[in-house]
Amino acid sequence: MRPAIIGVSMGIMTAISLKNEKTINSSVIRISLTTEIMMIVIFGLMEIN
């Protein structure tokens, strides 16, 4: 459970840092990061249950 929480927090921090940039590449990276974060959250919830 702890590795999932660490991964989620790291993904959120990187997404916030990318949010400040205004380039097209960062938006593409942000989309992949949000899907990654959602998958990590889903797996984390499955581990809790």
mmCIF entry with sequence, helices, sheets and N, C-alpha, C, O atoms, coordinates in Angstrom:
data_MODEL
# 
_entry.id   MODEL 
# 
_entity.id                         1 
_entity.type                       polymer 
_entity.pdbx_number_of_molecules   1 
# 
_entity_poly.entity_id                      1 
_entity_poly.type                           'polypeptide(L)' 
_entity_poly.nstd_linkage                   no 
_entity_poly.nstd_monomer                   no 
_entity_poly.pdbx_seq_one_letter_code       MRPAIIGVSMGIMTAISLKNEKTINSSVIRISLTTEIMMIVIFGLMEIN 
_entity_poly.pdbx_seq_one_letter_code_can   MRPAIIGVSMGIMTAISLKNEKTINSSVIRISLTTEIMMIVIFGLMEIN 
_entity_poly.pdbx_strand_id                 A 
# 
loop_
_entity_poly_seq.entity_id 
_entity_poly_seq.num 
_entity_poly_seq.mon_id 
_entity_poly_seq.hetero 
1 1  MET n 
1 2  ARG n 
1 3  PRO n 
1 4  ALA n 
1 5  ILE n 
1 6  ILE n 
1 7  GLY n 
1 8  VAL n 
1 9  SER n 
1 10 MET n 
1 11 GLY n 
1 12 ILE n 
1 13 MET n 
1 14 THR n 
1 15 ALA n 
1 16 ILE n 
1 17 SER n 
1 18 LEU n 
1 19 LYS n 
1 20 ASN n 
1 21 GLU n 
1 22 LYS n 
1 23 THR n 
1 24 ILE n 
1 25 ASN n 
1 26 SER n 
1 27 SER n 
1 28 VAL n 
1 29 ILE n 
1 30 ARG n 
1 31 ILE n 
1 32 SER n 
1 33 LEU n 
1 34 THR n 
1 35 THR n 
1 36 GLU n 
1 37 ILE n 
1 38 MET n 
1 39 MET n 
1 40 ILE n 
1 41 VAL n 
1 42 ILE n 
1 43 PHE n 
1 44 GLY n 
1 45 LEU n 
1 46 MET n 
1 47 GLU n 
1 48 ILE n 
1 49 ASN n 
# 
_struct_asym.id          A 
_struct_asym.entity_id   1 
# 
loop_
_struct_conf.conf_type_id 
_struct_conf.id 
_struct_conf.pdbx_PDB_helix_id 
_struct_conf.beg_label_comp_id 
_struct_conf.beg_label_asym_id 
_struct_conf.beg_label_seq_id 
_struct_conf.pdbx_beg_PDB_ins_code 
_struct_conf.end_label_comp_id 
_struct_conf.end_label_asym_id 
_struct_conf.end_label_seq_id 
_struct_conf.pdbx_end_PDB_ins_code 
_struct_conf.beg_auth_comp_id 
_struct_conf.beg_auth_asym_id 
_struct_conf.beg_auth_seq_id 
_struct_conf.end_auth_comp_id 
_struct_conf.end_auth_asym_id 
_struct_conf.end_auth_seq_id 
_struct_conf.pdbx_PDB_helix_class 
_struct_conf.details 
_struct_conf.pdbx_PDB_helix_length 
HELX_P HELX_P1 AA1 ARG A 2  ? LYS A 19 ? ARG A 2  LYS A 19 1 ? 18 
HELX_P HELX_P2 AA2 ILE A 24 ? ILE A 48 ? ILE A 24 ILE A 48 1 ? 25 
# 
_struct_conf_type.id          HELX_P 
_struct_conf_type.criteria    ? 
_struct_conf_type.reference   ? 
# 
loop_
_atom_site.group_PDB 
_atom_site.id 
_atom_site.type_symbol 
_atom_site.label_atom_id 
_atom_site.label_alt_id 
_atom_site.label_comp_id 
_atom_site.label_asym_id 
_atom_site.label_entity_id 
_atom_site.label_seq_id 
_atom_site.pdbx_PDB_ins_code 
_atom_site.Cartn_x 
_atom_site.Cartn_y 
_atom_site.Cartn_z 
_atom_site.occupancy 
_atom_site.B_iso_or_equiv 
_atom_site.pdbx_formal_charge 
_atom_site.auth_seq_id 
_atom_site.auth_comp_id 
_atom_site.auth_asym_id 
_atom_site.auth_atom_id 
_atom_site.pdbx_PDB_model_num 
ATOM 1   N N  . MET A 1 1  ? 0.839  -1.203 0.000   1.00 0.00 ? 1  MET A N  1 
ATOM 2   C CA . MET A 1 1  ? 0.000  0.000  0.000   1.00 0.00 ? 1  MET A CA 1 
ATOM 3   C C  . MET A 1 1  ? 0.872  1.250  0.000   1.00 0.00 ? 1  MET A C  1 
ATOM 4   O O  . MET A 1 1  ? 0.542  2.232  -0.665  1.00 0.00 ? 1  MET A O  1 
ATOM 5   N N  . ARG A 1 2  ? 1.977  1.227  0.734   1.00 0.00 ? 2  ARG A N  1 
ATOM 6   C CA . ARG A 1 2  ? 2.816  2.425  0.798   1.00 0.00 ? 2  ARG A CA 1 
ATOM 7   C C  . ARG A 1 2  ? 3.445  2.779  -0.542  1.00 0.00 ? 2  ARG A C  1 
ATOM 8   O O  . ARG A 1 2  ? 3.472  3.962  -0.880  1.00 0.00 ? 2  ARG A O  1 
ATOM 9   N N  . PRO A 1 3  ? 3.956  1.821  -1.335  1.00 0.00 ? 3  PRO A N  1 
ATOM 10  C CA . PRO A 1 3  ? 4.534  2.201  -2.630  1.00 0.00 ? 3  PRO A CA 1 
ATOM 11  C C  . PRO A 1 3  ? 3.520  2.877  -3.534  1.00 0.00 ? 3  PRO A C  1 
ATOM 12  O O  . PRO A 1 3  ? 3.871  3.783  -4.289  1.00 0.00 ? 3  PRO A O  1 
ATOM 13  N N  . ALA A 1 4  ? 2.256  2.447  -3.468  1.00 0.00 ? 4  ALA A N  1 
ATOM 14  C CA . ALA A 1 4  ? 1.233  3.086  -4.298  1.00 0.00 ? 4  ALA A CA 1 
ATOM 15  C C  . ALA A 1 4  ? 1.042  4.533  -3.878  1.00 0.00 ? 4  ALA A C  1 
ATOM 16  O O  . ALA A 1 4  ? 0.909  5.413  -4.729  1.00 0.00 ? 4  ALA A O  1 
ATOM 17  N N  . ILE A 1 5  ? 1.028  4.792  -2.559  1.00 0.00 ? 5  ILE A N  1 
ATOM 18  C CA . ILE A 1 5  ? 0.846  6.167  -2.079  1.00 0.00 ? 5  ILE A CA 1 
ATOM 19  C C  . ILE A 1 5  ? 2.036  7.022  -2.502  1.00 0.00 ? 5  ILE A C  1 
ATOM 20  O O  . ILE A 1 5  ? 1.861  8.172  -2.905  1.00 0.00 ? 5  ILE A O  1 
ATOM 21  N N  . ILE A 1 6  ? 3.252  6.463  -2.412  1.00 0.00 ? 6  ILE A N  1 
ATOM 22  C CA . ILE A 1 6  ? 4.440  7.219  -2.817  1.00 0.00 ? 6  ILE A CA 1 
ATOM 23  C C  . ILE A 1 6  ? 4.362  7.530  -4.311  1.00 0.00 ? 6  ILE A C  1 
ATOM 24  O O  . ILE A 1 6  ? 4.672  8.647  -4.727  1.00 0.00 ? 6  ILE A O  1 
ATOM 25  N N  . GLY A 1 7  ? 3.951  6.551  -5.122  1.00 0.00 ? 7  GLY A N  1 
ATOM 26  C CA . GLY A 1 7  ? 3.842  6.777  -6.562  1.00 0.00 ? 7  GLY A CA 1 
ATOM 27  C C  . GLY A 1 7  ? 2.808  7.835  -6.882  1.00 0.00 ? 7  GLY A C  1 
ATOM 28  O O  . GLY A 1 7  ? 3.021  8.669  -7.762  1.00 0.00 ? 7  GLY A O  1 
ATOM 29  N N  . VAL A 1 8  ? 1.679  7.808  -6.170  1.00 0.00 ? 8  VAL A N  1 
ATOM 30  C CA . VAL A 1 8  ? 0.635  8.808  -6.413  1.00 0.00 ? 8  VAL A CA 1 
ATOM 31  C C  . VAL A 1 8  ? 1.141  10.196 -6.058  1.00 0.00 ? 8  VAL A C  1 
ATOM 32  O O  . VAL A 1 8  ? 0.932  11.144 -6.814  1.00 0.00 ? 8  VAL A O  1 
ATOM 33  N N  . SER A 1 9  ? 1.808  10.325 -4.909  1.00 0.00 ? 9  SER A N  1 
ATOM 34  C CA . SER A 1 9  ? 2.293  11.646 -4.499  1.00 0.00 ? 9  SER A CA 1 
ATOM 35  C C  . SER A 1 9  ? 3.351  12.151 -5.471  1.00 0.00 ? 9  SER A C  1 
ATOM 36  O O  . SER A 1 9  ? 3.372  13.339 -5.793  1.00 0.00 ? 9  SER A O  1 
ATOM 37  N N  . MET A 1 10 ? 4.242  11.259 -5.951  1.00 0.00 ? 10 MET A N  1 
ATOM 38  C CA . MET A 1 10 ? 5.256  11.683 -6.914  1.00 0.00 ? 10 MET A CA 1 
ATOM 39  C C  . MET A 1 10 ? 4.604  12.103 -8.225  1.00 0.00 ? 10 MET A C  1 
ATOM 40  O O  . MET A 1 10 ? 5.003  13.100 -8.827  1.00 0.00 ? 10 MET A O  1 
ATOM 41  N N  . GLY A 1 11 ? 3.596  11.343 -8.671  1.00 0.00 ? 11 GLY A N  1 
ATOM 42  C CA . GLY A 1 11 ? 2.910  11.701 -9.909  1.00 0.00 ? 11 GLY A CA 1 
ATOM 43  C C  . GLY A 1 11 ? 2.194  13.030 -9.792  1.00 0.00 ? 11 GLY A C  1 
ATOM 44  O O  . GLY A 1 11 ? 2.205  13.828 -10.729 1.00 0.00 ? 11 GLY A O  1 
ATOM 45  N N  . ILE A 1 12 ? 1.563  13.279 -8.634  1.00 0.00 ? 12 ILE A N  1 
ATOM 46  C CA . ILE A 1 12 ? 0.862  14.556 -8.437  1.00 0.00 ? 12 ILE A CA 1 
ATOM 47  C C  . ILE A 1 12 ? 1.859  15.704 -8.441  1.00 0.00 ? 12 ILE A C  1 
ATOM 48  O O  . ILE A 1 12 ? 1.587  16.753 -9.025  1.00 0.00 ? 12 ILE A O  1 
ATOM 49  N N  . MET A 1 13 ? 3.012  15.522 -7.799  1.00 0.00 ? 13 MET A N  1 
ATOM 50  C CA . MET A 1 13 ? 4.011  16.593 -7.757  1.00 0.00 ? 13 MET A CA 1 
ATOM 51  C C  . MET A 1 13 ? 4.540  16.895 -9.152  1.00 0.00 ? 13 MET A C  1 
ATOM 52  O O  . MET A 1 13 ? 4.712  18.060 -9.512  1.00 0.00 ? 13 MET A O  1 
ATOM 53  N N  . THR A 1 14 ? 4.800  15.848 -9.947  1.00 0.00 ? 14 THR A N  1 
ATOM 54  C CA . THR A 1 14 ? 5.299  16.082 -11.302 1.00 0.00 ? 14 THR A CA 1 
ATOM 55  C C  . THR A 1 14 ? 4.215  16.726 -12.160 1.00 0.00 ? 14 THR A C  1 
ATOM 56  O O  . THR A 1 14 ? 4.516  17.576 -12.997 1.00 0.00 ? 14 THR A O  1 
ATOM 57  N N  . ALA A 1 15 ? 2.945  16.329 -11.960 1.00 0.00 ? 15 ALA A N  1 
ATOM 58  C CA . ALA A 1 15 ? 1.858  16.936 -12.728 1.00 0.00 ? 15 ALA A CA 1 
ATOM 59  C C  . ALA A 1 15 ? 1.722  18.411 -12.383 1.00 0.00 ? 15 ALA A C  1 
ATOM 60  O O  . ALA A 1 15 ? 1.482  19.233 -13.267 1.00 0.00 ? 15 ALA A O  1 
ATOM 61  N N  . ILE A 1 16 ? 1.873  18.758 -11.101 1.00 0.00 ? 16 ILE A N  1 
ATOM 62  C CA . ILE A 1 16 ? 1.772  20.167 -10.699 1.00 0.00 ? 16 ILE A CA 1 
ATOM 63  C C  . ILE A 1 16 ? 2.914  20.959 -11.318 1.00 0.00 ? 16 ILE A C  1 
ATOM 64  O O  . ILE A 1 16 ? 2.705  22.076 -11.791 1.00 0.00 ? 16 ILE A O  1 
ATOM 65  N N  . SER A 1 17 ? 4.127  20.393 -11.321 1.00 0.00 ? 17 SER A N  1 
ATOM 66  C CA . SER A 1 17 ? 5.266  21.108 -11.897 1.00 0.00 ? 17 SER A CA 1 
ATOM 67  C C  . SER A 1 17 ? 5.084  21.258 -13.405 1.00 0.00 ? 17 SER A C  1 
ATOM 68  O O  . SER A 1 17 ? 5.482  22.276 -13.972 1.00 0.00 ? 17 SER A O  1 
ATOM 69  N N  . LEU A 1 18 ? 4.482  20.250 -14.071 1.00 0.00 ? 18 LEU A N  1 
ATOM 70  C CA . LEU A 1 18 ? 4.251  20.359 -15.509 1.00 0.00 ? 18 LEU A CA 1 
ATOM 71  C C  . LEU A 1 18 ? 3.117  21.334 -15.800 1.00 0.00 ? 18 LEU A C  1 
ATOM 72  O O  . LEU A 1 18 ? 3.093  21.956 -16.862 1.00 0.00 ? 18 LEU A O  1 
ATOM 73  N N  . LYS A 1 19 ? 2.176  21.472 -14.868 1.00 0.00 ? 19 LYS A N  1 
ATOM 74  C CA . LYS A 1 19 ? 1.038  22.365 -15.076 1.00 0.00 ? 19 LYS A CA 1 
ATOM 75  C C  . LYS A 1 19 ? 1.506  23.807 -15.244 1.00 0.00 ? 19 LYS A C  1 
ATOM 76  O O  . LYS A 1 19 ? 0.863  24.590 -15.943 1.00 0.00 ? 19 LYS A O  1 
ATOM 77  N N  . ASN A 1 20 ? 2.633  24.167 -14.599 1.00 0.00 ? 20 ASN A N  1 
ATOM 78  C CA . ASN A 1 20 ? 3.115  25.541 -14.683 1.00 0.00 ? 20 ASN A CA 1 
ATOM 79  C C  . ASN A 1 20 ? 3.705  25.849 -16.055 1.00 0.00 ? 20 ASN A C  1 
ATOM 80  O O  . ASN A 1 20 ? 3.776  27.015 -16.442 1.00 0.00 ? 20 ASN A O  1 
ATOM 81  N N  . GLU A 1 21 ? 4.135  24.819 -16.803 1.00 0.00 ? 21 GLU A N  1 
ATOM 82  C CA . GLU A 1 21 ? 4.704  25.056 -18.126 1.00 0.00 ? 21 GLU A CA 1 
ATOM 83  C C  . GLU A 1 21 ? 3.581  25.202 -19.141 1.00 0.00 ? 21 GLU A C  1 
ATOM 84  O O  . GLU A 1 21 ? 2.514  24.606 -18.994 1.00 0.00 ? 21 GLU A O  1 
ATOM 85  N N  . LYS A 1 22 ? 3.836  26.014 -20.186 1.00 0.00 ? 22 LYS A N  1 
ATOM 86  C CA . LYS A 1 22 ? 2.791  26.327 -21.165 1.00 0.00 ? 22 LYS A CA 1 
ATOM 87  C C  . LYS A 1 22 ? 3.103  25.750 -22.541 1.00 0.00 ? 22 LYS A C  1 
ATOM 88  O O  . LYS A 1 22 ? 2.600  26.258 -23.543 1.00 0.00 ? 22 LYS A O  1 
ATOM 89  N N  . THR A 1 23 ? 3.929  24.693 -22.613 1.00 0.00 ? 23 THR A N  1 
ATOM 90  C CA . THR A 1 23 ? 4.285  24.144 -23.913 1.00 0.00 ? 23 THR A CA 1 
ATOM 91  C C  . THR A 1 23 ? 3.333  23.021 -24.294 1.00 0.00 ? 23 THR A C  1 
ATOM 92  O O  . THR A 1 23 ? 2.634  22.472 -23.442 1.00 0.00 ? 23 THR A O  1 
ATOM 93  N N  . ILE A 1 24 ? 3.311  22.681 -25.585 1.00 0.00 ? 24 ILE A N  1 
ATOM 94  C CA . ILE A 1 24 ? 2.419  21.622 -26.059 1.00 0.00 ? 24 ILE A CA 1 
ATOM 95  C C  . ILE A 1 24 ? 2.903  20.268 -25.544 1.00 0.00 ? 24 ILE A C  1 
ATOM 96  O O  . ILE A 1 24 ? 2.098  19.406 -25.192 1.00 0.00 ? 24 ILE A O  1 
ATOM 97  N N  . ASN A 1 25 ? 4.230  20.088 -25.504 1.00 0.00 ? 25 ASN A N  1 
ATOM 98  C CA . ASN A 1 25 ? 4.766  18.796 -25.064 1.00 0.00 ? 25 ASN A CA 1 
ATOM 99  C C  . ASN A 1 25 ? 4.349  18.499 -23.630 1.00 0.00 ? 25 ASN A C  1 
ATOM 100 O O  . ASN A 1 25 ? 4.031  17.355 -23.303 1.00 0.00 ? 25 ASN A O  1 
ATOM 101 N N  . SER A 1 26 ? 4.348  19.522 -22.767 1.00 0.00 ? 26 SER A N  1 
ATOM 102 C CA . SER A 1 26 ? 4.001  19.283 -21.367 1.00 0.00 ? 26 SER A CA 1 
ATOM 103 C C  . SER A 1 26 ? 2.544  18.843 -21.249 1.00 0.00 ? 26 SER A C  1 
ATOM 104 O O  . SER A 1 26 ? 2.209  18.053 -20.367 1.00 0.00 ? 26 SER A O  1 
ATOM 105 N N  . SER A 1 27 ? 1.665  19.351 -22.138 1.00 0.00 ? 27 SER A N  1 
ATOM 106 C CA . SER A 1 27 ? 0.264  18.937 -22.062 1.00 0.00 ? 27 SER A CA 1 
ATOM 107 C C  . SER A 1 27 ? 0.129  17.467 -22.440 1.00 0.00 ? 27 SER A C  1 
ATOM 108 O O  . SER A 1 27 ? -0.664 16.738 -21.843 1.00 0.00 ? 27 SER A O  1 
ATOM 109 N N  . VAL A 1 28 ? 0.903  17.033 -23.431 1.00 0.00 ? 28 VAL A N  1 
ATOM 110 C CA . VAL A 1 28 ? 0.862  15.615 -23.813 1.00 0.00 ? 28 VAL A CA 1 
ATOM 111 C C  . VAL A 1 28 ? 1.375  14.761 -22.663 1.00 0.00 ? 28 VAL A C  1 
ATOM 112 O O  . VAL A 1 28 ? 0.790  13.729 -22.335 1.00 0.00 ? 28 VAL A O  1 
ATOM 113 N N  . ILE A 1 29 ? 2.491  15.206 -22.043 1.00 0.00 ? 29 ILE A N  1 
ATOM 114 C CA . ILE A 1 29 ? 3.039  14.464 -20.905 1.00 0.00 ? 29 ILE A CA 1 
ATOM 115 C C  . ILE A 1 29 ? 2.024  14.451 -19.767 1.00 0.00 ? 29 ILE A C  1 
ATOM 116 O O  . ILE A 1 29 ? 1.886  13.452 -19.061 1.00 0.00 ? 29 ILE A O  1 
ATOM 117 N N  . ARG A 1 30 ? 1.312  15.573 -19.592 1.00 0.00 ? 30 ARG A N  1 
ATOM 118 C CA . ARG A 1 30 ? 0.340  15.664 -18.505 1.00 0.00 ? 30 ARG A CA 1 
ATOM 119 C C  . ARG A 1 30 ? -0.781 14.652 -18.722 1.00 0.00 ? 30 ARG A C  1 
ATOM 120 O O  . ARG A 1 30 ? -1.235 14.027 -17.764 1.00 0.00 ? 30 ARG A O  1 
ATOM 121 N N  . ILE A 1 31 ? -1.234 14.479 -19.965 1.00 0.00 ? 31 ILE A N  1 
ATOM 122 C CA . ILE A 1 31 ? -2.313 13.524 -20.230 1.00 0.00 ? 31 ILE A CA 1 
ATOM 123 C C  . ILE A 1 31 ? -1.856 12.117 -19.861 1.00 0.00 ? 31 ILE A C  1 
ATOM 124 O O  . ILE A 1 31 ? -2.593 11.370 -19.217 1.00 0.00 ? 31 ILE A O  1 
ATOM 125 N N  . SER A 1 32 ? -0.633 11.753 -20.272 1.00 0.00 ? 32 SER A N  1 
ATOM 126 C CA . SER A 1 32 ? -0.133 10.415 -19.938 1.00 0.00 ? 32 SER A CA 1 
ATOM 127 C C  . SER A 1 32 ? 0.062  10.275 -18.432 1.00 0.00 ? 32 SER A C  1 
ATOM 128 O O  . SER A 1 32 ? -0.152 9.199  -17.873 1.00 0.00 ? 32 SER A O  1 
ATOM 129 N N  . LEU A 1 33 ? 0.470  11.368 -17.771 1.00 0.00 ? 33 LEU A N  1 
ATOM 130 C CA . LEU A 1 33 ? 0.663  11.309 -16.320 1.00 0.00 ? 33 LEU A CA 1 
ATOM 131 C C  . LEU A 1 33 ? -0.670 11.125 -15.609 1.00 0.00 ? 33 LEU A C  1 
ATOM 132 O O  . LEU A 1 33 ? -0.754 10.360 -14.648 1.00 0.00 ? 33 LEU A O  1 
ATOM 133 N N  . THR A 1 34 ? -1.724 11.822 -16.068 1.00 0.00 ? 34 THR A N  1 
ATOM 134 C CA . THR A 1 34 ? -3.019 11.684 -15.393 1.00 0.00 ? 34 THR A CA 1 
ATOM 135 C C  . THR A 1 34 ? -3.540 10.260 -15.539 1.00 0.00 ? 34 THR A C  1 
ATOM 136 O O  . THR A 1 34 ? -4.095 9.708  -14.589 1.00 0.00 ? 34 THR A O  1 
ATOM 137 N N  . THR A 1 35 ? -3.371 9.654  -16.720 1.00 0.00 ? 35 THR A N  1 
ATOM 138 C CA . THR A 1 35 ? -3.812 8.269  -16.877 1.00 0.00 ? 35 THR A CA 1 
ATOM 139 C C  . THR A 1 35 ? -2.979 7.355  -15.988 1.00 0.00 ? 35 THR A C  1 
ATOM 140 O O  . THR A 1 35 ? -3.501 6.405  -15.405 1.00 0.00 ? 35 THR A O  1 
ATOM 141 N N  . GLU A 1 36 ? -1.657 7.648  -15.883 1.00 0.00 ? 36 GLU A N  1 
ATOM 142 C CA . GLU A 1 36 ? -0.791 6.853  -15.012 1.00 0.00 ? 36 GLU A CA 1 
ATOM 143 C C  . GLU A 1 36 ? -1.237 6.976  -13.561 1.00 0.00 ? 36 GLU A C  1 
ATOM 144 O O  . GLU A 1 36 ? -1.316 5.980  -12.842 1.00 0.00 ? 36 GLU A O  1 
ATOM 145 N N  . ILE A 1 37 ? -1.531 8.213  -13.132 1.00 0.00 ? 37 ILE A N  1 
ATOM 146 C CA . ILE A 1 37 ? -1.952 8.441  -11.746 1.00 0.00 ? 37 ILE A CA 1 
ATOM 147 C C  . ILE A 1 37 ? -3.260 7.704  -11.474 1.00 0.00 ? 37 ILE A C  1 
ATOM 148 O O  . ILE A 1 37 ? -3.423 7.096  -10.416 1.00 0.00 ? 37 ILE A O  1 
ATOM 149 N N  . MET A 1 38 ? -4.203 7.758  -12.435 1.00 0.00 ? 38 MET A N  1 
ATOM 150 C CA . MET A 1 38 ? -5.486 7.081  -12.225 1.00 0.00 ? 38 MET A CA 1 
ATOM 151 C C  . MET A 1 38 ? -5.277 5.571  -12.091 1.00 0.00 ? 38 MET A C  1 
ATOM 152 O O  . MET A 1 38 ? -5.905 4.929  -11.250 1.00 0.00 ? 38 MET A O  1 
ATOM 153 N N  . MET A 1 39 ? -4.387 5.002  -12.928 1.00 0.00 ? 39 MET A N  1 
ATOM 154 C CA . MET A 1 39 ? -4.121 3.564  -12.829 1.00 0.00 ? 39 MET A CA 1 
ATOM 155 C C  . MET A 1 39 ? -3.500 3.231  -11.478 1.00 0.00 ? 39 MET A C  1 
ATOM 156 O O  . MET A 1 39 ? -3.859 2.232  -10.855 1.00 0.00 ? 39 MET A O  1 
ATOM 157 N N  . ILE A 1 40 ? -2.554 4.082  -11.019 1.00 0.00 ? 40 ILE A N  1 
ATOM 158 C CA . ILE A 1 40 ? -1.914 3.829  -9.722  1.00 0.00 ? 40 ILE A CA 1 
ATOM 159 C C  . ILE A 1 40 ? -2.955 3.910  -8.608  1.00 0.00 ? 40 ILE A C  1 
ATOM 160 O O  . ILE A 1 40 ? -2.940 3.100  -7.681  1.00 0.00 ? 40 ILE A O  1 
ATOM 161 N N  . VAL A 1 41 ? -3.866 4.896  -8.699  1.00 0.00 ? 41 VAL A N  1 
ATOM 162 C CA . VAL A 1 41 ? -4.896 5.040  -7.666  1.00 0.00 ? 41 VAL A CA 1 
ATOM 163 C C  . VAL A 1 41 ? -5.810 3.821  -7.667  1.00 0.00 ? 41 VAL A C  1 
ATOM 164 O O  . VAL A 1 41 ? -6.163 3.308  -6.605  1.00 0.00 ? 41 VAL A O  1 
ATOM 165 N N  . ILE A 1 42 ? -6.197 3.352  -8.865  1.00 0.00 ? 42 ILE A N  1 
ATOM 166 C CA . ILE A 1 42 ? -7.083 2.186  -8.939  1.00 0.00 ? 42 ILE A CA 1 
ATOM 167 C C  . ILE A 1 42 ? -6.395 0.965  -8.334  1.00 0.00 ? 42 ILE A C  1 
ATOM 168 O O  . ILE A 1 42 ? -7.001 0.220  -7.565  1.00 0.00 ? 42 ILE A O  1 
ATOM 169 N N  . PHE A 1 43 ? -5.097 0.762  -8.694  1.00 0.00 ? 43 PHE A N  1 
ATOM 170 C CA . PHE A 1 43 ? -4.380 -0.384 -8.136  1.00 0.00 ? 43 PHE A CA 1 
ATOM 171 C C  . PHE A 1 43 ? -4.232 -0.241 -6.629  1.00 0.00 ? 43 PHE A C  1 
ATOM 172 O O  . PHE A 1 43 ? -4.318 -1.228 -5.899  1.00 0.00 ? 43 PHE A O  1 
ATOM 173 N N  . GLY A 1 44 ? -4.008 0.990  -6.154  1.00 0.00 ? 44 GLY A N  1 
ATOM 174 C CA . GLY A 1 44 ? -3.889 1.211  -4.714  1.00 0.00 ? 44 GLY A CA 1 
ATOM 175 C C  . GLY A 1 44 ? -5.185 0.878  -3.992  1.00 0.00 ? 44 GLY A C  1 
ATOM 176 O O  . GLY A 1 44 ? -5.166 0.274  -2.920  1.00 0.00 ? 44 GLY A O  1 
ATOM 177 N N  . LEU A 1 45 ? -6.320 1.275  -4.583  1.00 0.00 ? 45 LEU A N  1 
ATOM 178 C CA . LEU A 1 45 ? -7.608 0.951  -3.961  1.00 0.00 ? 45 LEU A CA 1 
ATOM 179 C C  . LEU A 1 45 ? -7.833 -0.558 -3.967  1.00 0.00 ? 45 LEU A C  1 
ATOM 180 O O  . LEU A 1 45 ? -8.373 -1.109 -3.008  1.00 0.00 ? 45 LEU A O  1 
ATOM 181 N N  . MET A 1 46 ? -7.420 -1.234 -5.050  1.00 0.00 ? 46 MET A N  1 
ATOM 182 C CA . MET A 1 46 ? -7.568 -2.683 -5.096  1.00 0.00 ? 46 MET A CA 1 
ATOM 183 C C  . MET A 1 46 ? -6.715 -3.332 -4.013  1.00 0.00 ? 46 MET A C  1 
ATOM 184 O O  . MET A 1 46 ? -7.133 -4.312 -3.396  1.00 0.00 ? 46 MET A O  1 
ATOM 185 N N  . GLU A 1 47 ? -5.500 -2.781 -3.775  1.00 0.00 ? 47 GLU A N  1 
ATOM 186 C CA . GLU A 1 47 ? -4.641 -3.342 -2.733  1.00 0.00 ? 47 GLU A CA 1 
ATOM 187 C C  . GLU A 1 47 ? -5.270 -3.147 -1.361  1.00 0.00 ? 47 GLU A C  1 
ATOM 188 O O  . GLU A 1 47 ? -5.189 -4.038 -0.515  1.00 0.00 ? 47 GLU A O  1 
ATOM 189 N N  . ILE A 1 48 ? -5.902 -1.985 -1.124  1.00 0.00 ? 48 ILE A N  1 
ATOM 190 C CA . ILE A 1 48 ? -6.529 -1.729 0.175   1.00 0.00 ? 48 ILE A CA 1 
ATOM 191 C C  . ILE A 1 48 ? -7.669 -2.724 0.397   1.00 0.00 ? 48 ILE A C  1 
ATOM 192 O O  . ILE A 1 48 ? -7.812 -3.284 1.484   1.00 0.00 ? 48 ILE A O  1 
ATOM 193 N N  . ASN A 1 49 ? -8.481 -2.939 -0.650  1.00 0.00 ? 49 ASN A N  1 
ATOM 194 C CA . ASN A 1 49 ? -9.598 -3.872 -0.518  1.00 0.00 ? 49 ASN A CA 1 
ATOM 195 C C  . ASN A 1 49 ? -9.074 -5.299 -0.538  1.00 0.00 ? 49 ASN A C  1 
ATOM 196 O O  . ASN A 1 49 ? -9.855 -6.245 -0.440  1.00 0.00 ? 49 ASN A O  1 
# 
